[in-house]
Every structure is written in structure tokens, then in C-alpha cells.
Amino acid sequence: MTIIIGARDARLRFAELLGRVGNEKEVAIIERFGKPLVALIPIEVYEQVVTEREARFHLLDRIRSRLPEIPDEEVKKDVSQAMDEVRNSEV
């Protein structure tokens, strides 16, 4: 279950929120002026997100290590050329 609560109420009910998020594994979205500002999530969810993020970056590093080294100037030239082609095709 997701709890949506204003920042002022969250401050007043912080101990309760900690219990619900930490023990009951709920998620709390804290809003300020009606806009979502932060989320309180159980530590297990946070650890899963961090683990998945690290795995994705590790995969990207493996992919990058297999790519050829291309000088920055050549990349910039290719990007400029591709952008020009797109712009010209829209006319």
C-alpha cells in the first residue's frame, strides 16, 4: 500500500511512518504543496534498486570495453552529420 501524505503531517507522524514503512513494508510519498517530493521505501526495496543499478552499470561497462576507441572529434562529427540529416529531412 502507498501512503500519500503532506510534509507537515509527515513531520508530525514521522514515528508512525517509520513503523509503517519499516515494519509493514508500505511506501510513503511525501508531498509539498500538493507535489510529490520524496518517497520513504523499505530498506529491502532500496537495496534491490541499488543492486539492480550496479548490475546495469556493470553491463554497460562490459559493453563499452568491447567497443572500439573512437576519438571525440570523430564522434562529434558523426553526431553533427546525423543531426543535419534529420533536420534536412524534416523540411
C-alpha positions, -999 to +999 in steps of 0.1 A: +000+000+000+012+035-007+007+063+018+004+098+003+010+125+030+018+162+032+052+172+045+037+189+076+017+157+085+047+136+078+067+156+102+041+152+129+036+115+123+072+106+115+075+077+140+043+062+127+055+065+091+088+048+100+069+019+115+046+015+086+074+017+060+100-003+081+078-029+096+047-032+074+067-026+042+045+002+029+057+031+008+052+067+018+051+095-008+056+129+009+042+159-008+049+196-005+023+220-019+005+190-035+035+178-054+054+146-047+088+154-031+103+123-017+095+086-011+102+066+020+107+030+010+116-002+029+153-008+031+149-041+011+134-021-018+163+004-016+189-024-016+172-041-046+172-008-065+209-003-057+218-038-067+199-036-100+215-002-108+250-016-101+243-046-123+232-023-152+263-001-149+284-033-148+268-044-180+273-010-196+310-011-186+313-046-202+297-033-234+319-002-235+350-023-230+342-042-262+336-011-283+364+004-304+381+035-292+368+064-313+382+099-309+359+125-295+362+147-326+350+119-348+320+112-326+311+149-326+314+150-364+292+119-368+266+134-344+266+167-362+262+149-396+233+128-383+216+159-368+220+178-401+204+148-420+174+147-396+169+185-399+171+184-437+147+155-439+121+175-419+120+203-444 
